[in-house]
Amino acid sequence: MKMANVMAVTRLRYNDHGIVHARIVAGVALELLNILIKYGIIPTTLRDHVVPDVRLSKLITIIGAYLHDIGNAIHRDNHHINGCILARPILDRLLPELVPNEKVYEIRQEILHIIYAHDEKVPALTIEAGVVKVADGTDMAEGRARVPYRLGKVDIHSVSALAIKRVCIDEGNKEKPIKIIVDMKNPAGIFQIENVFMLKVKTSGIENLIEITALVEGKSIL
């Protein structure tokens, strides 16, 4: 994760892709999954009998979210593929201590799917991968852009990220259980929503379960 930030932030002057981002995405992904479960939506790994209980569906989600960006340690290009390569030996070492032995390889493949499918061009095929993908997109508030901005990267990506004050996750309704509110200082944040966040939502597989609201100084513009 340290090297992911060396590559992404120091060299490419992208926003944070290290341990802080990993923790945020893991926390939000679990929150999104819990909301969906509360509204009666069964995690795909449980529905397809890959795991015997929802606890393991949550474990798959958290680990996949935490490791989703480690491929940046090799290069930003194809980092979702590189991430699977780097994650496999880590999972082979850790999973036998966390899950039943007969489930190690099935659970490993589900986690690798999350890492691979977090790229906006790859369709997520599980609820678990979908919530991680959406959670990844929600980490777009100003704090994540400050380091590259200080390093001198001033473009529409950094300016739009700096325009976003906070992203709030809330419960919606039966039709759209997840409500995401993006609170912005000015309309520049719309670029971040439409050109970064929405690309992930559209291939998350759970786009029909999400309501997104954009606010500028408390007034809805989206």
C-alpha positions in Angstrom: 0.0 0.0 0.0 2.9 2.3 0.6 4.2 1.6 -2.9 0.7 2.1 -4.3 0.9 5.7 -3.1 4.5 6.1 -4.3 3.4 5.2 -7.8 0.0 6.9 -7.7 0.6 10.1 -5.7 4.3 10.8 -5.8 5.0 9.8 -9.4 1.6 10.2 -11.2 0.2 12.9 -8.8 -3.1 11.1 -8.6 -5.2 11.1 -5.4 -4.7 8.8 -2.4 -4.6 5.1 -3.2 -2.9 3.9 0.0 -4.0 2.7 3.4 -6.3 5.6 4.3 -8.3 5.1 1.1 -8.3 1.3 1.7 -9.8 1.7 5.2 -12.4 4.2 4.0 -13.5 1.9 1.1 -13.7 -1.1 3.4 -15.8 0.7 5.9 -18.2 2.1 3.4 -18.5 -1.2 1.5 -19.5 -3.0 4.7 -22.0 -0.2 5.4 -23.6 -0.5 1.9 -23.8 -4.3 2.2 -25.4 -4.0 5.6 -28.1 -1.7 4.2 -28.8 -4.0 1.3 -29.1 -7.0 3.7 -31.4 -5.0 6.0 -33.7 -4.5 3.0 -33.8 -8.2 2.2 -31.2 -8.4 -0.5 -29.1 -11.6 -0.2 -25.3 -11.3 -0.9 -24.4 -13.2 -4.0 -21.9 -15.5 -2.4 -24.5 -16.7 0.0 -27.2 -17.0 -2.7 -24.9 -19.1 -4.8 -23.9 -21.3 -1.9 -20.2 -20.3 -2.1 -20.3 -19.5 1.6 -22.6 -21.0 4.3 -23.4 -17.7 6.2 -23.5 -14.0 5.8 -20.5 -13.5 8.1 -18.3 -14.8 5.3 -20.0 -12.7 2.7 -19.0 -9.7 4.8 -15.5 -11.0 5.3 -15.1 -11.3 1.5 -16.3 -7.8 1.1 -14.0 -6.3 3.7 -10.9 -8.0 2.4 -11.6 -7.3 -1.2 -12.2 -3.6 -0.4 -9.0 -3.4 1.7 -6.8 -4.9 -1.0 -8.6 -3.5 -4.1 -5.9 -0.9 -5.0 -2.7 -2.7 -4.2 -2.0 -3.2 -7.9 -1.0 0.4 -8.1 2.2 -0.7 -6.4 3.2 -2.0 -9.9 1.6 0.6 -12.1 -1.6 2.5 -12.5 -2.3 0.9 -15.9 -4.0 -2.5 -15.4 -3.8 -2.1 -11.6 -6.9 -4.2 -11.2 -5.1 -7.1 -12.9 -1.9 -6.5 -11.0 -3.8 -6.4 -7.8 -5.1 -9.9 -8.3 -1.5 -11.1 -8.9 -0.3 -9.4 -5.7 -3.3 -10.4 -3.6 -3.2 -14.1 -4.3 -0.2 -15.1 -2.2 -1.5 -12.8 0.6 -4.8 -14.6 0.5 -3.3 -18.0 0.4 -1.4 -17.2 3.5 -4.2 -15.5 5.5 -7.4 -17.2 4.6 -6.6 -20.6 6.2 -6.5 -18.8 9.5 -9.9 -17.1 8.9 -12.2 -19.4 7.1 -13.0 -23.2 6.9 -10.3 -25.0 5.0 -12.7 -26.4 2.4 -13.8 -22.9 1.5 -10.4 -21.2 1.2 -10.1 -21.4 -2.6 -13.7 -20.4 -3.3 -13.5 -17.4 -1.0 -10.1 -16.5 -2.5 -11.7 -16.4 -6.0 -14.6 -14.2 -4.8 -12.1 -11.7 -3.3 -10.0 -11.7 -6.5 -13.2 -11.0 -8.4 -13.8 -7.9 -6.3 -10.3 -6.6 -6.9 -10.5 -7.3 -10.7 -14.1 -5.9 -11.0 -13.4 -2.6 -9.2 -12.2 -1.2 -12.5 -15.0 0.9 -14.0 -14.9 -0.9 -17.3 -15.4 -4.4 -15.8 -18.9 -5.5 -14.8 -19.2 -6.6 -11.2 -20.9 -10.0 -11.0 -21.6 -10.1 -7.3 -23.3 -7.8 -4.7 -20.1 -7.9 -2.8 -18.0 -6.6 -5.7 -20.7 -4.1 -6.5 -20.7 -2.5 -3.0 -16.9 -2.3 -3.1 -17.0 -0.6 -6.5 -19.5 1.9 -5.3 -17.7 2.5 -2.0 -14.5 3.1 -4.0 -16.3 5.8 -6.0 -17.6 7.5 -2.9 -14.1 8.4 -1.6 -14.0 11.6 -3.6 -14.1 14.3 -1.0 -11.6 17.2 -0.9 -9.1 15.5 1.6 -8.2 12.8 -0.9 -7.1 15.4 -3.5 -5.0 17.7 -1.3 -1.6 16.0 -1.6 -1.5 16.0 -5.5 -2.9 19.5 -5.4 -0.1 20.7 -3.1 2.4 18.9 -5.4 1.2 21.1 -8.2 -1.3 19.0 -10.1 -4.1 21.5 -11.0 -6.6 20.0 -13.4 -10.3 19.3 -13.5 -9.9 16.1 -11.4 -8.2 17.8 -8.5 -10.4 21.0 -8.7 -13.6 18.9 -8.8 -12.5 16.7 -5.9 -11.6 19.8 -3.9 -15.1 21.1 -4.5 -16.7 18.1 -2.7 -17.0 18.7 1.0 -18.4 15.3 2.1 -20.2 12.2 0.9 -22.9 10.8 3.1 -24.3 7.3 3.1 -27.9 6.8 4.2 -30.8 4.4 4.0 -33.2 5.0 1.2 -36.4 3.0 0.6 -37.5 -0.4 -0.5 -37.0 0.4 -4.2 -33.6 2.1 -3.7 -32.2 1.1 -0.4 -29.0 3.0 -0.7 -29.0 6.8 -0.6 -25.8 8.7 -1.4 -25.6 12.4 -0.8 -22.7 14.4 -2.3 -22.3 17.8 -0.6 -20.3 20.3 -2.7 -18.9 23.8 -2.3 -19.5 24.6 -5.9 -20.7 22.8 -9.1 -17.2 21.8 -10.2 -17.8 18.6 -8.2 -20.3 17.5 -10.8 -17.4 16.5 -13.0 -16.2 14.1 -10.3 -19.7 12.6 -9.9 -20.4 12.1 -13.7 -16.9 11.2 -15.0 -15.6 9.1 -12.1 -18.2 8.0 -9.6 -21.0 7.3 -12.1 -18.7 5.2 -14.3 -18.3 2.8 -11.4 -22.0 2.9 -10.4 -23.0 1.9 -13.9 -21.0 -1.3 -13.9 -21.6 -2.1 -10.3 -24.6 -4.4 -10.9 -26.4 -2.5 -8.1 -27.0 0.7 -9.9 -30.8 0.2 -9.7 -30.6 0.1 -5.9 -28.9 3.5 -5.5 -30.3 7.0 -5.3 -27.7 9.8 -5.7 -28.3 13.4 -4.7 -25.8 16.3 -5.3 -26.0 19.4 -3.2 -24.4 22.8 -3.5 -24.6 24.7 -0.3 -27.6 22.6 0.7 -29.5 23.0 -2.6 -30.1 19.9 -4.8 -28.7 20.2 -8.3 -28.8 16.5 -9.3 
